[in-house]
C-alpha cells in the first residue's frame, strides 16, 4: 500500500515537472516559429507587404484585417539598419521586434513625427561609434538601439476606408529598408 502511494506520488511529481517545463518552453518555441514565418516572406533588402487577413482564413501572424502591413528584416552585422519613407497622412505605427518576438521600440505618427519615417537601428557597438561621432548619419534620424542583430521592423498603416487599402499598400512598397553605408 505504501509502495503504491509512493509510486503515485512520484508519478504526480514527475508529471508536474514535465508540465512546468513544457509550459515554460512554449513561448520560446512560438516566437521562433513567428520569426521563421517572417523570414520566409522574402529577402531583407526590401519591404515585404503582407497580404490582408481575411475572416475565415488562417491568420498565423494574427494580423488586424483593417491594417496594411510591411515587414523589413534588418541584419545589424552588416552595419546600422535603416527604414525610411513617406507615409500617407493617416494613422501609422512602426515597431522593431527582436528574434524572440519582443518589442524593442515602437512609435506612431501621433508622436509628432508627421508623414516621414526615418528610423535608424543600431547595435551597442554602432551606438558607441555614433556617440564618438565616427558614423555619419542624416539629421533627424530617429535612433533606436537594439541588443541583438537580427531584427524585424513592422510598419502598420490604417486606411480610413477599405477602398484606400491598395493606395496605402503601394505607399508601403515605397519604403526603403537596409543598412546605412558606413
C-alpha positions in Angstrom: 0.0 0.0 0.0 2.7 2.5 1.0 4.8 1.4 -2.0 1.8 2.1 -4.3 1.3 5.6 -2.8 5.0 6.4 -3.2 4.8 5.4 -6.9 1.7 7.5 -7.4 3.3 10.5 -5.6 6.4 10.1 -7.7 4.3 10.0 -10.9 2.4 13.1 -9.9 5.7 15.0 -9.1 7.3 13.9 -12.4 4.2 14.8 -14.3 4.2 18.2 -12.6 7.8 18.8 -13.6 7.2 17.8 -17.2 4.1 20.0 -17.3 6.0 23.1 -16.0 9.0 22.5 -18.4 6.6 22.3 -21.4 4.6 25.4 -20.3 7.8 27.5 -19.8 9.3 26.4 -23.2 6.2 27.2 -25.3 6.8 31.0 -25.6 10.3 30.4 -26.9 9.2 27.9 -29.5 6.3 30.1 -30.5 8.5 33.2 -31.0 10.9 31.3 -33.2 8.1 30.0 -35.3 6.9 33.6 -35.9 10.4 34.6 -36.8 10.6 31.7 -39.3 7.3 32.8 -40.9 8.6 36.4 -41.3 11.9 35.2 -42.6 10.1 33.0 -45.2 8.3 36.1 -46.6 11.2 37.4 -48.6 14.6 38.9 -48.6 15.7 41.5 -46.1 16.7 44.3 -48.6 13.1 45.3 -49.5 9.9 45.7 -47.5 7.5 42.8 -47.7 3.8 43.7 -48.0 1.8 41.2 -46.0 -1.5 40.1 -47.6 -4.7 41.3 -45.9 -6.0 38.9 -43.3 -9.5 37.7 -44.3 -12.1 36.3 -42.0 -12.5 32.5 -42.1 -8.9 32.0 -43.4 -5.8 31.1 -41.3 -4.1 34.1 -39.7 -0.9 32.7 -38.2 0.6 36.2 -37.7 -2.6 37.4 -36.0 -2.8 40.5 -38.3 -5.6 43.0 -37.9 -7.7 42.9 -41.1 -8.2 46.6 -41.0 -4.5 47.5 -41.3 -1.9 47.3 -44.1 1.4 45.8 -43.1 5.0 45.9 -44.3 7.9 44.0 -42.8 11.5 44.8 -43.2 14.2 42.5 -41.9 17.5 44.0 -40.8 20.8 42.4 -40.1 22.9 44.8 -38.0 26.1 42.7 -38.5 26.2 44.4 -42.0 26.0 47.8 -40.4 23.4 50.0 -38.8 19.9 49.4 -40.1 17.6 51.9 -41.7 13.9 52.2 -42.6 12.9 55.4 -44.4 10.0 56.6 -46.5 7.0 58.9 -46.7 3.7 57.5 -45.5 0.1 58.8 -46.1 -1.5 61.4 -43.9 -3.3 58.8 -41.8 -2.5 56.8 -38.7 0.6 54.7 -38.9 2.8 52.9 -36.4 6.3 51.3 -36.5 7.7 48.6 -34.2 11.1 47.0 -34.0 11.0 43.3 -33.0 13.8 41.0 -31.9 14.2 37.4 -33.0 12.4 36.2 -29.8 9.3 38.4 -30.7 10.0 41.1 -28.1 9.2 44.7 -29.0 12.4 46.7 -28.8 10.9 50.0 -29.8 7.6 51.3 -31.0 6.1 54.6 -32.0 3.3 56.2 -34.0 2.9 59.3 -36.2 0.9 60.7 -33.3 4.2 61.3 -31.5 4.8 64.4 -33.8 6.8 62.5 -36.4 4.4 63.5 -39.3 4.4 61.6 -42.6 8.2 60.9 -42.8 9.6 57.8 -41.3 13.3 58.0 -40.9 14.4 55.2 -38.5 17.9 54.1 -37.8 18.6 50.9 -35.8 22.0 50.4 -34.2 23.6 47.7 -32.0 25.5 48.8 -28.9 28.9 48.9 -30.8 27.4 51.0 -33.5 25.8 53.3 -31.0 29.1 53.8 -29.3 30.6 54.8 -32.7 27.7 57.1 -33.2 28.3 58.8 -29.8 32.0 59.2 -30.7 30.9 60.8 -34.0 32.6 58.2 -36.1 29.4 57.4 -38.1 27.9 59.9 -40.5 24.1 59.9 -40.3 21.4 62.1 -41.7 20.0 64.8 -39.5 16.6 64.0 -38.0 17.2 60.2 -37.9 15.2 58.5 -35.1 17.8 56.4 -33.4 16.9 53.0 -31.8 19.4 50.8 -30.0 18.9 47.0 -30.2 20.9 44.5 -28.2 20.6 41.9 -31.0 21.5 41.9 -34.7 18.5 40.1 -36.3 15.5 42.3 -36.3 12.2 42.8 -38.0 10.6 46.3 -38.4 6.9 46.2 -38.9 5.1 49.3 -40.3 1.3 49.4 -40.0 -1.0 51.8 -41.9 -4.7 52.3 -41.1 -6.6 53.2 -44.3 -9.6 55.3 -43.4 -11.7 53.4 -46.0 -11.3 49.9 -47.4 -11.2 51.4 -50.9 -7.9 53.2 -50.0 -6.1 50.0 -49.0 -4.4 49.4 -52.4 -3.0 53.0 -52.3 -1.7 52.5 -48.8 -0.1 49.2 -49.7 1.6 51.0 -52.6 3.0 53.6 -50.2 4.4 50.8 -48.1 6.2 49.4 -51.1 8.0 52.8 -51.3 9.7 52.2 -48.0 13.5 51.7 -48.2 15.0 49.1 -45.9 18.6 48.2 -45.5 21.9 49.1 -43.9 23.4 52.5 -43.6 26.6 52.8 -45.5 29.4 53.4 -43.0 
